[in-house]
Amino acid sequence: MILVIDDDNSIRVSLKLLLKRNGYEVETAATPAEAIAFVRGSRPDLVVMDMNYTHTTSGEEGLTLLKQIKVFHPDVPVILITAWGNIPLAVEGIRAGAFDFITKPWDNHILLGRIATALSLSSKDTTEISSSFDRSAIIGRDPKLLSVLDTIERVASTNAPVLILGENGTGKELIAEAIHKNSQRRNGPLVKVNLGGISQSLFESEMFGYKKGAFTGAVTDREGRFAAAEKGTIFLDEIGDLDINSQVKLLRVLQEHTYEPLGDTRTRRADVRIVCATNADLNDMLRKGTFREDLYYRINLITVTLPPLRERPDDIPLLVNYLLRKVSVAAGREMPEVTQEAMELLKQQPWPGNIRQLANIVERTLLVTTGTTLDARDFQAQGLSYEKVHVENAGRLKSREKTEIENALTEAGGNLTRAASLLGITRQTLYRRMAKYNIKLN
């Protein structure tokens, strides 16, 4: 049963008709007092409520009502209704425990989708994980990784936006692919966009497309990434690198599910599922004002954090064997065995570039050896050392990471692109790590 709370009778009536027409049982309340009286005696499955009431404009009454509902029924999802100009109020509501928000005038299709997602997620049994979930491309048995997989298994079939956090090279793109592959949109496209590689001046044309003649050089129509992802999933990687102005433009698409190509007066509908990823500390960016809070709450309905490779050392033998098999097939040679001593050496490394760096080391080691066995000396020849790394000792870990970066820079002759490749991280991440450890090129 859904409880609709709004002091506007026309809205209550229209929402009740819409929801009943789509198979939901509906109750309504015209005032906060009526709403509280209802939730005292009954538990709704979901609440849809306006944030403003006729005798107040601050939204404080709406926030108070939300908090009271959460006292009676903390697990009941609440979807807020607010005007576009009052999105900061909706953000306050999210902080107070609301599940989601939608702006007036809303699209019925979008509202029904949000309601279906909220009900689906709130009813999921977290103890039952389906054996049909396809995780074939993700290697590992570490409990932290399995927890991530359990979460995405529960949310993949919904349209909920997912935010994937984790260091570079931890496999965020693989998680995005798994979400799409196991979703109801699996037969649609999966469009991957590296936002860190799109400048502010090109953001609109790249994401929304343009019409012929929209600007100098636009000699033909071109569809944008959102159009290419229609009926499928769009994976927005490195969203933490997006500038503030582009964040505003992206927020409007995520909020209203519409956009306009440059040079076109027609509004296009965006029927896409949003999956974002970043290695940036978005909470720190929120504090500094470099990432919009309203965009943050729009993209992180579900958040998963991938553990770095150094925190799942027992998965390294599984990954090494998988990578060796893959590279050996490509090289047309028999897969060599790895000695126990070599595996222990690999498990001791801090891996600042995570799985990407491990893959780089495995491939280089295989290609420069000819025997049927890889021992510790083969990997040492690629710059690995026997120094034992204790993950809990942050100071030693940072020192080890700094040394690896310096060694990579030396091996690459100061070429940052080459050094980043050796470490299995992006050039931009290498810049940040160099600044972090005050490493300068000679």
Buried (B, 14 or more C-beta within 10 A) or exposed (E): EBBBBBBBEEBBEBBBEBBEEEEBEBBBBBBBEBBBEBBEEEEBBBBBBBBBBEEEEEBBBBBEBBEBBBEBBEEBBBBBBBBEEBBEBBBBBBEBBBBBBBBEEBBEEBBBBBBBBBBBBEEBEEEEBEEEBEBEEBBBEBEBBBEBBBBBBBBBBBBBBBBBBBBBBBBBBBBBBBBBBBBEBBEBBBBBBBBBEBEEEEBBBBBBBBBEEBEEEBEEBBEBBBBBBBEBBBBBBBBBBBEEEBBEBBBBBBBBBBBBBBBBEEEBBBBBBBBBBBBBEBEEBBEEEBBBBBBBBBBBBBBBBBBBBBBBBEBBBBBBBBBBEBBBEEEEEEBBEBBEEBBBBBBBBBBBBBBBBBBBBBBBBBEEBEEEEBBBEBBBEBBBBEEEBEEEEEEBBBBBBBBBBBBBBEBBEEEBEBBBBBBBBBEBBBEBBBEEBEEEEE
